[in-house]
Amino acid sequence: MPAVRSYRDLLVWQKAMDIAVTTYDLSRQYPRDELFGLTSQSRRAAASVAANIAEGYGRSSRGSYAHFLRIAQGSLKELETHLILAERVGVAPQLSTRGLLADADELGRMFRALIGKLEKPSQSGSSAFPPNS
């Protein structure tokens, strides 16, 4: 496994960025009257996932890192909810959200595993942790 020198090397961050890009692509198809509704809310939640991973990685403690991963996890659940709502109100066809929801589910599992590792007693030398932990 290659060394992690930055949050950009983290698989969770890369996956979150992919989800954000896909969310932007999907929401471009939403009706114009959703610009300040589901479009904006979905994009903000998706961007927040990756941003909180990065912010947490930049913190100086494992506890802070885990805290920001939990915030990212919450933003991911918010995004999932917006996607399901978009389906239910007819803004997005189910086929267009299915893959994105599957990716979100996978990222959620990755968060749980990483948070679990952070909460274990010291794992010095593990590349998934900030350098100052």
C-alpha positions as CSV (number, residue, x, y, z in Angstrom):
1,M,0.0,0.0,0.0
2,P,1.5,3.4,-1.0
3,A,2.3,5.9,1.7
4,V,-0.3,8.5,2.4
5,R,1.2,12.0,2.3
6,S,-2.0,13.9,2.1
7,Y,-5.7,13.6,2.6
8,R,-5.8,13.4,-1.3
9,D,-4.2,10.0,-1.1
10,L,-7.0,8.6,1.1
11,L,-9.4,6.3,-0.6
12,V,-12.3,7.7,1.4
13,W,-11.5,11.2,0.1
14,Q,-11.1,10.0,-3.5
15,K,-14.4,8.2,-3.3
16,A,-16.1,11.2,-1.7
17,M,-14.8,13.4,-4.6
18,D,-16.1,10.9,-7.1
19,I,-19.5,11.0,-5.5
20,A,-19.5,14.8,-5.4
21,V,-18.6,15.0,-9.2
22,T,-21.4,12.5,-10.0
23,T,-23.9,14.5,-7.8
24,Y,-23.0,17.7,-9.7
25,D,-23.5,15.8,-13.0
26,L,-26.8,14.3,-12.0
27,S,-28.2,17.6,-10.5
28,R,-27.5,19.4,-13.8
29,Q,-30.5,17.4,-15.1
30,Y,-32.8,18.7,-12.3
31,P,-35.5,21.2,-13.3
32,R,-34.5,24.9,-13.1
33,D,-37.0,25.5,-10.3
34,E,-35.0,23.1,-8.1
35,L,-31.9,25.3,-8.4
36,F,-32.2,26.6,-4.8
37,G,-33.8,23.4,-3.5
38,L,-32.6,19.9,-4.2
39,T,-29.9,21.0,-6.6
40,S,-28.2,23.3,-4.2
41,Q,-28.8,21.1,-1.1
42,S,-27.5,17.9,-2.9
43,R,-24.4,19.7,-4.1
44,R,-23.6,21.2,-0.7
45,A,-24.0,17.9,1.1
46,A,-21.8,16.1,-1.5
47,A,-19.1,18.7,-1.3
48,S,-19.2,18.7,2.5
49,V,-18.4,15.0,2.7
50,A,-15.0,15.4,1.0
51,A,-14.3,18.8,2.7
52,N,-14.8,17.3,6.2
53,I,-12.5,14.4,5.4
54,A,-9.8,16.8,4.4
55,E,-10.4,19.1,7.4
56,G,-10.3,16.2,9.8
57,Y,-7.1,14.8,8.3
58,G,-5.5,18.2,8.9
59,R,-6.3,18.2,12.6
60,S,-3.7,17.3,15.2
61,S,-5.4,14.5,16.9
62,R,-7.1,11.2,16.2
63,G,-10.2,12.3,18.1
64,S,-10.6,15.4,16.0
65,Y,-10.1,13.4,12.8
66,A,-12.7,10.9,13.9
67,H,-15.1,13.8,14.8
68,F,-14.8,15.3,11.3
69,L,-15.2,11.8,9.7
70,R,-18.5,11.5,11.6
71,I,-19.6,14.9,10.3
72,A,-18.7,13.7,6.8
73,Q,-20.7,10.6,7.5
74,G,-23.7,12.8,8.4
75,S,-23.3,14.8,5.3
76,L,-23.3,11.6,3.3
77,K,-26.6,10.5,4.9
78,E,-28.0,14.0,4.1
79,L,-27.0,13.5,0.4
80,E,-28.6,10.1,0.4
81,T,-31.8,11.6,1.7
82,H,-31.8,14.3,-1.0
83,L,-31.3,11.7,-3.7
84,I,-34.1,9.6,-2.4
85,L,-36.4,12.6,-2.2
86,A,-35.4,13.6,-5.7
87,E,-36.6,10.2,-6.8
88,R,-39.8,10.3,-4.9
89,V,-40.9,13.7,-6.2
90,G,-40.0,12.8,-9.8
91,V,-36.9,15.1,-10.1
92,A,-34.5,12.2,-10.8
93,P,-35.4,8.8,-12.2
94,Q,-34.5,5.9,-9.9
95,L,-32.1,4.5,-12.5
96,S,-30.0,7.8,-12.4
97,T,-29.6,7.6,-8.6
98,R,-29.1,3.9,-8.1
99,G,-25.3,3.8,-8.7
100,L,-24.8,7.0,-6.7
101,L,-26.7,5.5,-3.7
102,A,-24.6,2.3,-4.0
103,D,-21.4,4.3,-4.0
104,A,-22.7,6.3,-0.9
105,D,-23.4,3.0,0.9
106,E,-19.9,1.8,0.1
107,L,-18.4,5.0,1.4
108,G,-20.4,4.8,4.5
109,R,-18.9,1.3,5.2
110,M,-15.5,2.8,4.6
111,F,-16.2,5.5,7.1
112,R,-17.3,3.0,9.8
113,A,-14.1,1.0,9.3
114,L,-11.8,4.0,9.4
115,I,-13.5,5.5,12.5
116,G,-13.3,2.1,14.2
117,K,-9.5,2.0,13.5
118,L,-9.1,5.6,14.8
119,E,-10.9,4.7,18.0
120,K,-8.6,1.7,18.8
121,P,-5.6,2.2,21.0
122,S,-2.6,3.8,19.2
123,Q,-1.9,2.5,15.7
124,S,1.2,4.5,15.2
125,G,2.6,4.1,11.7
126,S,-0.7,3.6,10.0
127,S,-0.9,5.7,6.9
128,A,-4.6,6.4,7.2
129,F,-4.0,8.7,10.1
130,P,-2.9,12.3,10.1
131,P,0.8,12.7,10.6
132,N,0.4,14.5,13.9
133,S,-1.6,11.8,15.6
